[in-house]
Amino acid sequence: MTSKIDFYHAPNSRSGGTLALLEELGVDYNLHLINLKSGEQRQSAYRHINPMGKVPAIRHLDTLITEQPAVFLYLADLFAEKGLAPALGDPLRGPYVRWLVYYGSSFEPAVVDRSSKREPVAPSTSPYGTWDDVYNTVTGQLEKGPYLLGERFTAADVLWGGALHWMALFKIMPETPAVRTYIDRVVTRPAIQRAAAKDVEYAAQQAAA
Ligand SMILES: N[C@@H](CCC(=O)N[C@@H](CS)C(=O)NCC(=O)O)C(=O)O
């Protein structure tokens, strides 16, 4: 039996994606709510868990896993029987890892640079090249649909669907019809809806504390 993971989560934050993934996986875990508004993430108790003072973080078998793509890869492989991660040797494994890692190493930095109106560095020294390349690469892939890897829904869609949903809401990522259709397809899944309802409850709990 897999030993239970500890999940460090803050409502209405990036860790909502991990909350959604855990709901999709349908597994049991120990939840630790972190109050970002009160600055709990910067206090020594939490720094002791994650020196970066960020969520999401998970602990499993006495080790720490942070960074959304790493957390997603880890959890989907840990619960491989749930079918959200193409296995090693499956031709979809490469694209699966690629899209998860691309999210953290190229897409998010590009979105943050663009929405903060940072002066772009030369494409040859930027970790992602240009915004247009990043944007066209993702939207081009989503045109093919229905999911990032085609017909197969994976943990990568939980990360991307949820993130694009927030980015569209805050209008920091221009929407195309294919992006909208993809977001709707992912966020209307029953597990993702359940995770969203839990997050509302967690936010209310923190507000009332
Ligand atoms: N690179 C990290 C980013 C995590 C991150 O920035 N989390 C935000 C939540 S939206 C956070 O913890 N912010 C709290 C703070 O920095 O004070 C990842 O992908 O997991």
The ligand as a MOL file (V3000), in Angstrom:
LIG
                    3D

  0  0  0     0  0            999 V3000
M  V30 BEGIN CTAB
M  V30 COUNTS 20 19 0 0 0
M  V30 BEGIN ATOM
M  V30 1 N 7.5300 27.4710 -9.4850 0
M  V30 2 C 6.5440 27.1650 -8.4790 0
M  V30 3 C 5.7230 28.4010 -8.2290 0
M  V30 4 C 4.8690 28.2560 -7.0210 0
M  V30 5 C 4.2350 29.5800 -6.6220 0
M  V30 6 O 4.6480 30.6530 -7.0680 0
M  V30 7 N 3.2320 29.5080 -5.7440 0
M  V30 8 C 2.5740 30.6880 -5.2400 0
M  V30 9 C 1.0880 30.4010 -5.1680 0
M  V30 10 S 0.2030 31.0800 -6.4890 0
M  V30 11 C 3.0110 30.9640 -3.8090 0
M  V30 12 O 3.2580 30.0330 -3.0680 0
M  V30 13 N 3.0720 32.2460 -3.4370 0
M  V30 14 C 3.3020 32.6100 -2.0960 0
M  V30 15 C 4.4150 33.5850 -1.9350 0
M  V30 16 O 5.3560 33.5760 -2.7300 0
M  V30 17 O 4.3640 34.3500 -0.9940 0
M  V30 18 C 5.6610 25.9960 -8.9400 0
M  V30 19 O 5.4360 25.8410 -10.1440 0
M  V30 20 O 5.1870 25.1980 -8.1140 0
M  V30 END ATOM
M  V30 BEGIN BOND
M  V30 1 1 1 2
M  V30 2 1 2 3
M  V30 3 1 2 18
M  V30 4 1 3 4
M  V30 5 1 4 5
M  V30 6 2 5 6
M  V30 7 1 5 7
M  V30 8 1 7 8
M  V30 9 1 8 9
M  V30 10 1 8 11
M  V30 11 1 9 10
M  V30 12 2 11 12
M  V30 13 1 11 13
M  V30 14 1 13 14
M  V30 15 1 14 15
M  V30 16 2 15 16
M  V30 17 1 15 17
M  V30 18 2 18 19
M  V30 19 1 18 20
M  V30 END BOND
M  V30 END CTAB
M  END
